[in-house]
Amino acid sequence: MSDQVRLIATSRPAKGKGVSGRLRRAGRVPAILYGHRVEPTAVSVDARELYHVLHTPAGRNVLIDLEVEGESHLVVARDVQTDPVRGDYVHIDLLAVDRDVRIQVDVPVHLVDDEARERDGGVVNHALHAITILVRPLDTPNAIEVSLAGMAIGDSRRVEDLAPLLPAGAELARNLEDAVVVIEAPRSAEPTATGEGEAGAVAESAAEAAADGASSEG
């Protein structure tokens, strides 16, 4: 299930020329706290602490115990913006959630047991790397593991096949027919145009030699 980590935020001016830039230069990330039982509030968090929070095994699905001015809120990260060049965090939305109400999250799909699939030359096509589900915050899985054991060429796993792998009370929120993984036959090597030309030249030379031999005998 999803990890829960603590993060401290401080209030900040919602508006003001250069406020966000000064915060970033000071090693802080501007953020907005909103959602369950909280008015939208402009806050900031320490950039290094935020990095560690978002790099647990739960990734961006981590549950955050956010403390703001002595009050605690259970939040999840939304709309994490980063600098396209440096990769630094630029802004983040922090959504306060009710632990008893399901939220929509994208959970990574990991393929396991590759060594136990059929050794028939099949190629694994991992078509869907994350699955959208509705789940109570505290039940959010870090990942969903799909076993390849026994799979052979032509076999597939679809979204609907992942239902038994979900936590109790969770629900799939994606087209059930979408393929998650397919075992495909390897592509056969097709002759190149050059190869076909060479083969034609060889055949033509052989025909000419045969014709010459018949003329000599005549």
C-alpha positions in Angstrom: 0.0 0.0 0.0 1.0 3.6 -0.5 3.6 5.1 1.9 2.7 8.0 4.1 5.4 10.7 4.8 5.4 14.0 6.6 6.0 17.3 5.0 5.9 20.8 6.5 4.5 23.7 4.6 4.4 27.4 5.4 1.9 30.0 4.2 2.9 32.5 1.5 1.4 35.5 -0.2 -0.9 34.3 -2.9 0.0 37.2 -5.1 2.9 39.6 -5.5 5.5 40.5 -8.1 8.5 38.1 -7.9 7.2 36.2 -4.9 7.5 32.8 -6.6 10.9 33.6 -8.0 12.2 34.6 -4.6 10.9 31.4 -3.0 12.6 29.2 -5.6 15.9 31.0 -5.2 15.6 30.3 -1.5 15.2 26.6 -2.1 11.4 26.5 -1.7 8.6 25.4 -4.1 5.4 27.4 -4.4 2.3 25.2 -3.9 -1.5 25.4 -3.5 -3.3 23.4 -0.8 -7.0 22.7 -1.6 -9.6 20.0 -1.3 -11.3 18.2 1.5 -12.3 20.6 4.3 -9.7 23.2 3.4 -10.0 26.6 1.7 -7.5 27.1 -1.2 -4.3 28.2 0.5 -1.0 29.4 -1.0 1.9 27.6 0.7 5.5 26.7 0.0 7.6 23.6 0.8 11.3 22.9 1.0 12.5 21.7 -2.4 14.9 19.0 -1.1 12.2 17.6 1.3 9.7 17.5 -1.6 12.2 15.6 -3.8 12.6 12.9 -1.1 8.8 12.8 -0.5 8.1 12.1 -4.2 10.9 9.5 -4.5 9.6 6.8 -2.2 8.5 3.5 -3.7 5.0 5.0 -4.1 6.3 7.7 -6.4 3.8 10.5 -7.0 1.1 8.4 -5.4 2.7 8.9 -2.0 0.3 10.0 0.8 1.6 13.1 2.5 0.9 14.1 6.0 1.1 17.9 5.4 1.5 20.2 8.4 0.6 23.8 7.8 0.6 26.3 10.7 0.1 23.5 13.3 -2.7 21.7 11.3 -2.3 18.4 9.6 -3.9 17.4 6.3 -3.8 14.1 4.4 -2.8 15.2 0.8 -1.7 13.8 -2.5 0.4 15.5 -5.1 -1.3 16.8 -8.3 0.0 18.8 -11.3 3.7 18.6 -10.4 5.5 21.2 -12.6 9.2 21.0 -13.3 11.7 23.2 -15.1 12.1 21.6 -18.6 15.9 22.2 -18.6 17.1 21.8 -15.0 14.3 19.5 -13.8 13.8 21.6 -10.6 10.3 21.7 -9.1 8.5 24.9 -10.2 5.0 24.4 -8.6 2.9 21.7 -7.1 -0.8 21.3 -6.2 -1.5 19.5 -2.9 -5.0 17.9 -2.8 -6.4 17.3 0.6 -8.3 14.0 0.7 -10.8 12.1 2.9 -9.2 8.8 3.9 -12.6 7.1 3.4 -13.5 8.5 0.0 -12.0 7.0 -3.2 -9.8 9.0 -5.4 -8.6 8.5 -8.9 -4.9 7.6 -9.3 -2.6 6.1 -12.0 -0.8 3.1 -10.6 2.3 1.7 -12.4 2.0 -1.8 -14.0 5.1 -4.0 -13.4 5.7 -7.2 -15.3 7.0 -10.1 -13.3 7.9 -13.8 -13.7 9.4 -13.3 -17.2 11.6 -16.4 -16.6 8.5 -18.5 -16.2 6.9 -17.8 -19.6 7.1 -20.1 -22.5 10.4 -20.2 -24.3 8.9 -20.1 -27.8 10.7 -17.0 -29.0 7.8 -14.7 -28.2 8.4 -11.0 -27.8 6.9 -9.2 -24.8 4.9 -6.1 -25.8 4.3 -4.1 -22.6 1.5 -1.9 -24.0 0.2 -0.3 -20.8 2.6 1.0 -18.2 0.1 2.5 -15.8 -3.6 1.8 -14.9 -6.2 4.2 -13.7 -8.2 3.1 -10.6 -10.5 4.5 -8.0 -9.3 3.6 -4.6 -9.3 4.8 -1.0 -6.2 6.8 -0.3 -4.7 4.6 2.3 -5.3 1.5 0.1 -3.4 2.9 -3.0 -0.9 0.2 -4.1 2.6 1.3 -5.1 2.3 -0.9 -8.2 0.3 -3.7 -9.8 2.3 -6.7 -10.7 1.2 -8.8 -13.7 2.7 -12.2 -14.0 4.0 -13.5 -17.3 4.2 -17.1 -16.0 2.9 -19.6 -18.6 2.3 -17.0 -21.3 3.1 -17.9 -24.9 2.9 -16.4 -28.3 -0.6 -15.0 -28.9 -1.4 -14.7 -25.2 -2.4 -11.4 -23.7 -3.5 -9.7 -20.5 -6.2 -7.0 -20.7 -7.3 -4.3 -18.2 -10.2 -6.5 -17.1 -7.7 -9.2 -16.1 -6.2 -6.9 -13.5 -9.4 -6.6 -11.4 -8.5 -9.5 -9.1 -5.2 -7.7 -8.3 -6.8 -4.6 -6.9 -7.2 -3.8 -3.2 -10.7 -4.5 -1.7 -13.1 -1.8 -2.7 -11.0 -0.5 -5.6 -12.4 -0.2 -9.1 -10.8 0.0 -12.6 -11.4 3.3 -14.3 -10.2 2.5 -17.9 -11.5 0.7 -21.0 -11.5 -2.9 -19.9 -10.6 -4.2 -23.4 -7.3 -2.2 -23.5 -4.3 -4.5 -23.7 -1.8 -4.4 -20.9 0.7 -7.0 -22.3 0.8 -9.1 -25.4 3.2 -11.9 -26.3 3.9 -11.4 -30.0 5.6 -13.6 -32.6 9.0 -12.4 -33.7 9.1 -10.6 -37.0 10.6 -12.8 -39.7 13.4 -11.3 -41.8 12.2 -10.2 -45.2 14.5 -10.3 -48.2 15.9 -6.9 -49.1 15.6 -5.4 -52.5 19.3 -5.8 -53.0 19.1 -9.5 -52.1 16.3 -10.0 -54.6 18.3 -8.3 -57.3 21.3 -10.5 -56.7 19.2 -13.6 -56.8 17.7 -12.5 -60.1 21.1 -11.8 -61.6 22.4 -15.3 -60.6 19.4 -16.9 -62.1 19.8 -14.9 -65.3 23.5 -15.8 -65.6 22.6 -19.5 -65.1 20.0 -19.3 -67.9 22.5 -17.6 -70.3 25.1 -20.3 -69.6 22.6 -23.1 -70.3 21.6 -21.4 -73.5 25.3 -21.0 -74.6 25.9 -24.7 -73.9 22.9 -25.8 -76.0 24.1 -23.6 -78.9 27.6 -25.2 -78.8 26.2 -28.7 -78.9 24.1 -27.7 -81.9 
